[in-house]
Amino acid sequence: MAADDEDAGGADSRVAGAEGEPRERDRLTVPQGLAALSLDALASVAYGPEAIVVVLAVAGSRGLQFTLPVTLAIVVLLAALTFSYRQVIAAFPNGGGAYAVAGRHLGRRLSLIAAASLIIDYVLNVAVSVSAGVAALTSAFPALYGERVLLCVLVLALITAVNLYGVAESAKVMIAPTVVFIAAIAAVVLAGLLRAHPAVQPVHSTASTTSTVGALLLMRAFASGCSALTGVEAIANAVPTFRTPRVKRAQRTEVALGALLGAMLICLSLLIGKFHVAPSATQTVLAQLTEAALGRNAGFYIVQFATMVLLALAANTSFGGMPVLTSLLARDNHLPHIFGLRADRQVYRYGVVVLAATALALLIVAEGDTQKLVPVFAIGVFIGFTLSQAGMVRHWREEGSPGWPARAALNGLGAFLTAAALAIELISKFHEGGWLVFLAVAVLVTLFEAVHRTYRRIGTALHLGEVPAPPQTRRSLVVIPVGAVNLLTQEAVSAALSLGDEVRAVTVVHPEDPEAHSADEVRQAWNTWQPDVPLTVLHSRTRSLTRPIVDYLHALSTQDSHDRLVVLIPEMHLPKPWQRLLQNQRGAVLDRAIRHHTDAVICRLRFPLELTR
């Protein structure tokens, strides 16, 4: 069991999801890293600017005039985060996610808060990316708008199935849709800036042009637009996946992401102001800008399709990140160890299933509406941002290397700005569901602590870390519940004779059931077989299987002829899953009853049974 003060930073390399030592040519270059690790951030331009417009549209056309200033404020914060995470990369070349940084420099409790916020971010990223991708599709084909929830479920099911199957999209494959998306956005921007009038008139605001624009409205717009900053930290989590020199390549990729994302946000906000775009119930802001810049032609459908594909791939990044994070939490005894198990195809199956189920619930509750999810999206992200930057300040101070004050000041500025953004997020979004994020973080941290305490008690009970006493020979009595005399019974008796000093068989008959075997029939079949093992026949007038056996075991436990009572439950294991549904689950019923009512040790013998045609 891990100690309470276990260093979470020791698992940094596994945050990247890379185990073992892959060959250098299998690692990432800067373009590959941009494609593989920046999809979440790049795809956010599909819903980030729209989140700003949705808030500012309340004040009419006057409010929409503040789209560019709000975007510029977000880009300033993006620049601070970009350069701050460059330093995280240098300080944590084995991976420097918020969980690792907080665990090493801020303590276990804050590292759990960081982990909880990351899990919430992963879940919301899947829900937002899927809903935004479907929104891009329904913008191109409005007739599908009424089926958006079903489409969201289908897209999520497809992504989940791919991840459960273990098909990992390589960075080289991701480069193509990333380049197409960037080229599509560039085409929209260039055509829009060169066009004097929109090719297709976008939706205009119907609110009063004399509406006032207050500080609270601008704060809300800034908070919503910060959803475009999600994913900026992903490169810092995956430094070991880059080719040498790893730190320099990762830093270049981080800067490239910041520059590219900032440029796209500013350019799209310029087009929003130029074409006076307002939110529409059936068409995204990006779709309206594409129509205004390119017209409703093949180019429009290419942009929408590229957006949908990139958003789907952005959702896929959470399926690569959260299962790894939950496996690290399981390794540190903060989640059940089942989350650390990998399937045959090297998939953390339980993390994938939990992520998909939670995202599915969010999509259904939000009715597939991206703008219902965006208000709570960035809060969890900025909790991780703030903890990571604050941890880096302590890192530089403790390291004390030449020039550390300047580096600490940069991370301190990042911590201040992200904390301020977090405060703005909370104040402006509290009544829109922002409180739910803090509640979810508190619930998750409480869960982590409860699991950790339980594993610690288990470790104490098992005397982990201590040298056990010498093994002792103990006399064991093995009881075998049987239902008939057949091959399964033979295998069970053979196994029991190998396990214990004394073996007894027990069966339950129902005298009131005319279709059941009578006690005499069972004894005759047993005596004909002659296994040299005594058979006890128990009678049950209530047709209960478990109660007579439990009472029999209680009676045996009072005897002094043995030191340990073992119950061996024989079961057949059929080759196909659908065939196992035909079994009566008698073994599971006995297992549950015996564990609940006795102290006997239970062994379940699953005998593989091959069926002939």
C-alpha positions in Angstrom: 0.0 0.0 0.0 1.2 3.5 -0.8 2.0 5.7 2.2 0.0 8.9 2.7 2.8 11.1 1.6 3.7 9.1 -1.5 5.1 11.3 -4.2 2.6 11.6 -6.9 5.2 13.1 -9.1 7.0 9.8 -9.4 4.4 8.7 -12.0 4.9 11.6 -14.3 6.1 9.5 -17.2 2.9 7.4 -17.0 0.7 10.5 -17.3 1.7 10.6 -20.9 0.3 7.0 -21.2 3.7 5.7 -22.5 5.0 2.6 -20.9 8.3 0.9 -21.7 10.9 2.5 -24.0 9.6 2.9 -27.5 12.2 3.4 -30.3 13.2 6.9 -31.1 11.5 6.9 -34.5 8.3 6.0 -32.8 8.3 9.2 -30.8 6.8 12.6 -31.8 8.3 15.4 -33.8 6.9 18.9 -33.4 4.3 18.6 -36.2 3.2 15.2 -34.9 3.1 16.5 -31.4 0.9 19.4 -32.5 -1.5 16.9 -34.2 -1.5 14.3 -31.4 -1.6 16.5 -28.3 -3.2 19.8 -29.4 -6.5 18.6 -30.9 -8.4 19.5 -27.7 -7.1 23.1 -27.8 -7.4 23.6 -31.5 -10.9 22.2 -31.7 -12.0 24.7 -29.1 -12.2 27.4 -31.7 -15.4 25.7 -32.8 -17.2 26.6 -29.6 -15.0 29.1 -27.7 -15.8 32.2 -29.8 -19.5 31.2 -29.9 -19.6 31.0 -26.1 -18.5 34.7 -26.0 -21.1 35.7 -28.6 -23.9 33.9 -26.8 -23.2 36.0 -23.7 -22.6 39.3 -25.4 -25.7 39.0 -27.6 -27.9 39.7 -24.6 -26.8 43.4 -25.0 -27.6 43.4 -28.7 -25.2 44.7 -31.4 -23.5 47.0 -28.9 -22.6 44.0 -26.8 -21.3 42.1 -29.8 -18.8 45.0 -30.4 -16.9 43.8 -27.4 -16.2 40.3 -28.9 -12.7 41.3 -30.0 -11.7 43.0 -26.7 -12.8 40.0 -24.7 -11.0 37.7 -27.1 -7.8 39.7 -26.8 -8.0 39.4 -23.0 -8.3 35.6 -23.4 -5.4 35.6 -25.8 -3.3 37.5 -23.2 -4.1 34.7 -20.7 -3.3 32.1 -23.3 0.2 33.7 -23.8 0.8 33.6 -20.1 -0.2 30.0 -19.9 1.9 29.1 -22.9 5.1 30.5 -21.5 4.3 29.2 -18.0 3.9 25.7 -19.4 7.2 26.0 -21.3 8.8 26.2 -17.8 6.7 23.2 -16.6 8.1 21.2 -19.5 11.7 22.2 -18.6 11.2 21.4 -14.9 9.3 18.2 -15.4 10.9 16.5 -18.4 9.2 13.2 -17.4 5.8 14.8 -17.6 4.4 17.7 -15.5 0.7 17.5 -15.3 -1.1 19.3 -12.5 -1.4 16.0 -10.5 2.3 15.4 -10.6 3.3 19.1 -9.9 0.8 19.4 -7.0 1.7 16.0 -5.6 5.4 16.9 -5.4 5.2 20.5 -4.2 1.8 21.2 -2.7 1.0 17.9 -0.9 -1.3 14.9 -1.4 -4.6 16.7 -0.7 -4.0 19.4 -3.3 -2.8 16.7 -5.8 -6.2 15.0 -5.3 -8.0 18.2 -6.0 -5.9 18.6 -9.2 -6.8 15.0 -10.2 -10.5 15.6 -9.5 -10.5 18.7 -11.6 -8.7 16.9 -14.4 -11.2 14.1 -14.4 -14.1 16.6 -14.6 -12.3 18.3 -17.4 -11.8 15.0 -19.3 -15.5 14.1 -18.9 -16.7 17.6 -20.0 -14.2 17.6 -22.9 -15.8 14.5 -24.3 -19.4 15.8 -23.9 -18.6 19.3 -25.3 -16.5 17.9 -28.2 -19.2 15.4 -29.2 -22.0 17.9 -28.9 -20.0 20.5 -30.8 -19.2 18.0 -33.5 -22.8 17.1 -33.9 -23.7 20.8 -34.0 -21.3 21.2 -36.9 -23.1 18.4 -38.7 -26.6 19.7 -38.0 -25.5 23.2 -39.2 -24.7 21.6 -42.5 -27.8 19.5 -42.5 -30.5 21.3 -40.5 -33.0 18.5 -41.0 -30.9 16.5 -38.5 -31.2 19.1 -35.7 -34.1 17.3 -34.0 -32.0 14.1 -33.8 -29.0 15.7 -32.2 -29.2 13.7 -28.9 -29.3 10.4 -30.8 -26.4 11.6 -33.0 -24.4 12.5 -29.9 -25.1 9.0 -28.5 -24.0 7.3 -31.7 -20.8 9.3 -32.0 -19.9 8.7 -28.4 -20.7 4.9 -28.8 -18.4 4.8 -31.9 -15.5 6.5 -30.1 -16.0 4.3 -27.0 -16.0 1.1 -29.1 -12.8 2.1 -30.9 -11.1 2.8 -27.6 -12.3 -0.5 -26.0 -11.1 -2.3 -29.1 -7.7 -0.8 -28.6 -7.3 1.0 -31.9 -5.0 4.0 -31.2 -4.8 6.7 -33.8 -1.2 7.4 -34.4 0.2 10.9 -34.6 0.8 10.5 -38.4 -2.8 9.7 -39.0 -3.9 12.7 -36.9 -1.8 15.1 -38.9 -4.1 14.9 -41.9 -7.4 16.0 -40.3 -5.5 18.6 -38.2 -3.9 20.2 -41.3 -7.3 20.1 -43.1 -9.0 21.8 -40.2 -6.3 24.5 -39.9 -6.4 25.1 -43.7 -10.2 25.3 -43.6 -10.1 27.9 -40.8 -7.4 29.8 -42.7 -9.5 29.8 -45.9 -12.6 31.1 -43.9 -10.5 33.9 -42.4 -8.8 34.9 -45.6 -12.0 34.8 -47.7 -13.9 36.7 -44.9 -11.3 39.4 -44.5 -11.1 40.0 -48.3 -14.9 39.9 -48.9 -16.6 43.3 -48.7 -20.1 41.8 -48.1 -21.1 38.4 -46.8 -21.9 35.7 -49.4 -24.8 34.5 -47.2 -26.3 36.9 -44.7 -25.7 35.6 -41.1 -28.1 35.9 -38.2 -28.2 39.4 -36.7 -29.0 40.3 -33.1 -32.6 41.1 -32.4 -31.9 42.6 -28.9 -32.0 46.3 -28.3 -29.1 48.3 -29.6 -29.3 50.6 -26.6 -28.7 47.8 -24.1 -25.9 48.6 -21.7 -22.7 46.5 -21.4 -21.7 46.2 -17.8 -18.7 44.7 -16.2 -20.6 41.6 -15.1 -21.6 40.9 -18.7 -18.0 41.2 -19.8 -16.9 39.0 -17.0 -19.4 36.3 -18.0 -18.3 36.6 -21.6 -14.6 36.2 -20.6 -15.4 33.2 -18.4 -17.3 31.5 -21.2 -14.7 32.2 -23.8 -12.0 30.7 -21.5 -13.3 27.3 -22.6 -11.1 27.8 -25.6 -8.0 27.4 -23.4 -8.7 23.8 -22.5 -6.0 21.4 -23.6 -3.1 23.9 -23.3 -1.5 21.7 -20.6 -1.7 18.5 -22.6 1.8 18.9 -24.1 3.4 19.3 -20.7 1.8 16.0 -19.7 3.5 14.1 -22.5 7.1 15.3 -22.8 8.5 11.7 -22.7 6.7 11.0 -26.0 8.8 13.4 -28.0 12.0 12.7 -29.8 15.3 14.0 -28.4 15.9 16.7 -27.5 12.5 16.1 -25.8 12.3 19.3 -23.8 13.1 21.6 -26.7 10.7 19.8 -29.1 7.9 19.9 -26.5 8.5 23.6 -25.8 8.4 24.4 -29.5 5.2 22.5 -29.8 3.7 24.4 -26.9 4.7 27.7 -28.4 3.3 26.7 -31.8 0.0 25.7 -30.2 -0.3 29.0 -28.4 0.5 31.0 -31.5 -1.8 29.1 -33.7 -4.7 29.0 -31.2 -4.3 32.7 -30.4 -4.2 33.7 -34.1 -7.4 31.7 -34.9 -9.3 33.2 -32.0 -8.4 36.7 -32.9 -9.1 36.3 -36.6 -12.5 34.6 -36.0 -13.5 37.4 -33.6 -12.6 39.9 -36.3 -14.9 38.2 -38.7 -17.7 38.0 -36.1 -17.5 41.8 -35.7 -17.2 42.4 -39.5 -20.3 40.3 -40.4 -22.2 41.2 -37.2 -22.8 37.5 -36.4 -25.2 36.6 -33.6 -26.0 33.2 -32.1 -28.6 31.0 -33.9 -30.6 28.1 -32.5 -29.9 25.8 -35.4 -26.5 27.0 -36.8 -23.1 27.5 -35.0 -21.3 30.8 -35.2 -18.4 29.0 -37.1 -20.9 27.7 -39.7 -22.4 31.2 -40.1 -18.9 32.7 -40.6 -18.1 29.9 -43.1 -21.3 30.7 -45.1 -20.6 34.4 -45.0 -17.0 34.0 -46.1 -17.2 31.1 -48.6 -21.0 30.7 -49.4 -23.0 27.6 -49.0 -21.0 25.4 -51.4 -18.6 22.5 -51.3 -16.1 24.6 -49.2 -18.8 25.1 -46.6 -19.4 21.4 -46.2 -15.7 20.7 -46.2 -15.2 23.1 -43.3 -18.2 21.6 -41.3 -17.0 18.0 -41.9 -13.4 18.9 -40.9 -14.7 20.5 -37.8 -16.8 17.5 -36.9 -13.9 15.1 -37.4 -11.4 17.2 -35.4 -13.9 17.5 -32.5 -14.4 13.8 -32.5 -10.6 13.3 -32.4 -10.5 15.9 -29.6 -12.9 13.8 -27.6 -10.7 10.8 -28.2 -7.8 12.5 -26.4 -9.8 12.3 -23.1 -10.1 8.5 -23.7 -6.3 8.4 -23.8 -5.9 10.7 -20.8 -8.5 9.9 -18.1 -8.0 6.1 -18.1 -4.3 6.7 -17.5 -4.9 9.2 -14.8 -7.4 6.8 -13.0 -4.8 4.0 -13.3 -2.3 6.3 -11.5 -4.8 7.1 -8.8 -5.4 3.4 -8.5 -1.7 2.8 -8.2 -1.6 5.4 -5.4 -4.5 3.6 -3.7 -7.0 6.5 -4.3 -9.2 4.5 -6.7 -10.1 0.8 -6.8 -7.2 -1.2 -8.2 -9.5 -2.5 -11.0 -8.9 0.9 -12.7 -5.2 -0.1 -13.0 -6.0 -3.3 -14.9 -5.3 -3.5 -18.7 -7.2 -5.6 -21.1 -5.5 -7.8 -23.7 -5.2 -4.9 -26.1 -3.5 -2.7 -23.5 -6.7 -0.7 -22.7 -7.7 0.6 -19.3 -11.2 -0.7 -20.0 -12.8 0.4 -16.7 -11.6 3.9 -17.1 -12.9 4.1 -20.6 -16.3 2.7 -19.6 -16.7 5.1 -16.7 -15.7 8.1 -18.9 -18.1 7.1 -21.6 -21.0 6.5 -19.1 -20.5 9.8 -17.4 -20.2 11.8 -20.7 -23.4 10.0 -21.9 -25.3 11.1 -18.9 -24.1 14.7 -19.4 -25.1 14.7 -23.1 -28.6 13.4 -22.3 -29.2 15.9 -19.5 -27.9 18.8 -21.7 -30.0 17.5 -24.6 -26.9 17.6 -26.8 -26.7 21.4 -26.5 -23.0 22.6 -26.4 -23.9 25.9 -24.8 -25.5 24.2 -21.8 -22.2 22.4 -21.1 -19.7 25.2 -21.9 -20.6 27.4 -18.8 -19.2 24.7 -16.5 -16.4 23.5 -18.8 -13.5 25.7 -18.0 -13.9 25.8 -14.2 -12.3 22.5 -13.6 -9.5 23.3 -16.1 -8.5 26.5 -14.3 -8.4 24.7 -10.9 -5.7 22.5 -12.5 -4.0 25.5 -14.1 -3.8 27.4 -10.8 -2.5 24.5 -8.8 0.1 23.6 -11.5 1.4 27.2 -11.7 1.5 27.6 -7.9 3.4 24.3 -7.5 5.9 25.6 -10.1 6.6 28.7 -8.0 7.5 26.5 -5.0 9.6 24.3 -7.4 11.8 27.1 -8.5 12.2 28.4 -5.0 13.2 25.0 -3.6 15.6 24.4 -6.5 17.3 27.7 -6.1 19.1 27.5 -9.5 20.5 30.7 -11.1 17.8 32.8 -12.5 15.1 31.1 -10.4 13.4 34.4 -9.3 12.5 35.3 -12.9 11.2 31.8 -13.7 9.2 31.8 -10.4 7.8 35.2 -11.3 6.5 34.0 -14.6 4.8 31.0 -13.0 3.6 33.3 -10.3 2.0 35.6 -12.9 0.4 32.5 -14.5 -0.9 31.4 -11.1 -2.3 34.9 -10.4 -4.0 35.2 -13.8 -5.5 31.7 -13.7 -6.7 32.2 -10.1 -8.3 35.5 -11.2 -9.9 33.8 -14.2 -11.1 31.0 -11.9 -12.6 33.6 -9.6 -14.3 35.2 -12.5 -15.5 31.9 -13.7 -17.0 31.1 -10.3 -18.7 34.4 -9.8 -20.1 34.7 -13.3 -21.1 31.0 -13.7 -22.1 30.1 -10.1 -25.8 30.2 -10.8 -25.4 28.6 -14.2 -24.1 25.4 -12.7 -20.6 26.5 -11.7 -21.3 25.3 -8.1 -21.8 21.8 -9.5 -18.1 21.6 -10.5 -16.9 22.5 -7.0 -19.4 20.0 -5.6 -18.1 17.3 -8.0 -14.5 18.1 -7.0 -15.4 17.8 -3.3 -17.2 14.5 -3.9 -14.4 13.0 -5.9 -11.7 14.1 -3.3 -13.9 12.5 -0.6 -14.1 9.4 -2.6 -10.3 9.3 -3.1 -9.7 9.7 0.6 -12.3 7.0 1.5 -10.7 4.5 -0.9 -7.2 5.4 0.4 -8.3 4.9 4.0 -9.8 1.5 3.1 -6.7 0.3 1.3 -4.6 1.5 4.3 -6.7 -0.6 6.7 -6.4 -3.6 4.3 -2.7 -3.1 4.3 -2.6 -3.1 8.1 -4.7 -6.2 8.2 -2.4 -8.0 5.8 0.7 -6.8 7.7 2.1 -5.4 4.4 5.8 -4.5 4.7 6.3 -7.0 7.6 8.0 -10.4 7.4 5.3 -13.0 8.1 5.6 -15.8 10.5 6.8 -19.2 9.2 4.0 -21.2 7.4 2.0 -23.6 9.5 0.3 -26.8 8.6 -3.4 -26.6 9.2 -6.0 -29.4 9.0 -8.6 -28.4 6.5 -12.1 -29.7 5.9 -13.4 -29.2 2.3 -17.1 -29.2 1.7 -18.4 -29.6 -1.9 -22.0 -28.6 -2.7 -23.1 -30.9 -5.5 -26.3 -31.2 -7.5 -25.7 -34.4 -9.5 -23.1 -37.0 -10.3 -21.3 -36.0 -13.5 -17.9 -34.9 -14.9 -18.1 -31.6 -13.0 -18.6 -33.4 -9.7 -15.6 -35.7 -10.5 -13.3 -32.6 -11.1 -14.6 -31.0 -7.9 -13.9 -34.0 -5.8 -10.5 -34.5 -7.3 -9.6 -30.9 -6.6 -11.0 -31.1 -3.1 -8.9 -34.2 -2.3 -5.8 -32.2 -3.3 -6.7 -29.2 -1.1 -7.9 -30.7 2.2 -7.2 -33.4 4.7 -10.9 -34.3 4.8 -13.5 -33.9 2.1 -17.3 -34.1 2.4 -20.0 -33.6 -0.3 -23.4 -32.1 0.5 -26.5 -31.9 -1.6 -30.0 -30.3 -1.0 -33.2 -32.1 -2.0 -36.8 -30.7 -2.0 -39.2 -33.4 -0.8 -42.2 -31.3 -1.9 -41.0 -31.0 -5.5 -42.2 -34.0 -7.6 -39.8 -33.2 -10.4 -36.7 -33.1 -8.2 -34.5 -36.1 -7.4 -35.4 -37.8 -4.2 -32.9 -38.4 -1.4 -32.8 -42.1 -2.2 -32.1 -41.5 -5.9 -29.2 -39.1 -5.0 -27.7 -41.6 -2.6 -28.0 -44.5 -5.0 -26.2 -42.5 -7.8 -23.4 -41.5 -5.3 -22.9 -45.1 -4.0 -22.8 -46.4 -7.6 -20.0 -44.0 -8.3 -18.1 -44.8 -5.1 -15.8 -41.7 -4.8 -14.7 -42.6 -1.2 -16.1 -39.3 -0.1 -19.1 -39.2 2.3 -22.3 -37.5 1.0 -24.7 -35.6 3.3 -28.2 -35.1 2.0 -30.0 -32.0 3.3 -33.7 -31.5 3.1 -35.3 -28.1 2.3 -39.1 -27.8 2.6 -39.0 -24.1 1.5 -37.1 -24.9 -1.7 -34.2 -22.8 -0.4 -30.8 -23.9 -1.6 -28.6 -21.6 0.6 -30.2 -21.8 4.0 -29.7 -25.6 4.6 -26.1 -25.4 3.4 -25.4 -22.3 5.6 -26.9 -24.1 8.7 -24.8 -27.2 7.8 -21.6 -25.1 7.7 -22.5 -23.5 11.0 -22.7 -27.0 12.6 -19.4 -28.0 11.1 -17.7 -24.9 12.4 -18.3 -25.9 16.0 -16.4 -29.1 15.6 -12.8 -29.4 16.6 -11.7 -31.9 13.9 -10.3 -29.2 11.6 -8.6 -25.8 11.8 -10.1 -24.4 8.6 -13.4 -24.9 6.8 -13.2 -24.6 3.0 -16.2 -24.6 0.6 -15.3 -25.6 -3.0 -18.1 -24.5 -5.4 -17.9 -26.3 -8.8 -19.1 -24.4 -11.8 -18.9 -25.1 -15.6 -17.4 -22.5 -17.8 -18.9 -22.4 -21.2 -16.9 -21.1 -24.2 -19.2 -18.4 -25.5 -20.7 -15.5 -23.5 -24.3 -16.0 -24.7 -24.0 -19.7 -23.6 -23.1 -18.6 -20.0 -26.5 -16.8 -19.8 -28.1 -20.3 -19.9 -26.5 -21.2 -16.6 -28.5 -21.0 -13.4 -25.9 -19.0 -11.5 -26.1 -21.4 -8.6 -22.4 -20.8 -7.8 -22.9 -17.1 -7.4 -25.9 -17.5 -5.2 -24.1 -19.9 -2.9 -21.0 -17.7 -2.8 -23.0 -14.7 -1.7 -24.9 -16.5 1.0 -21.8 -18.3 2.4 -19.7 -15.2 2.5 -22.5 -13.2 4.2 -23.4 -15.8 6.9 -20.2 -17.8 7.6 -16.5 -17.5 8.0 -15.7 -20.3 5.6 -13.0 -19.9 2.9 -14.6 -20.1 -0.5 -13.0 -21.6 -3.6 -14.9 -21.4 -6.9 -13.8 -24.1 -9.4 -14.6 -23.0 -12.9 -14.2 -26.1 -15.1 -13.9 -25.3 -18.9 -16.5 -27.4 -20.8 -16.0 -27.9 -24.5 -19.3 -28.5 -26.4 -19.4 -30.8 -29.3 -21.6 -30.2 -32.3 
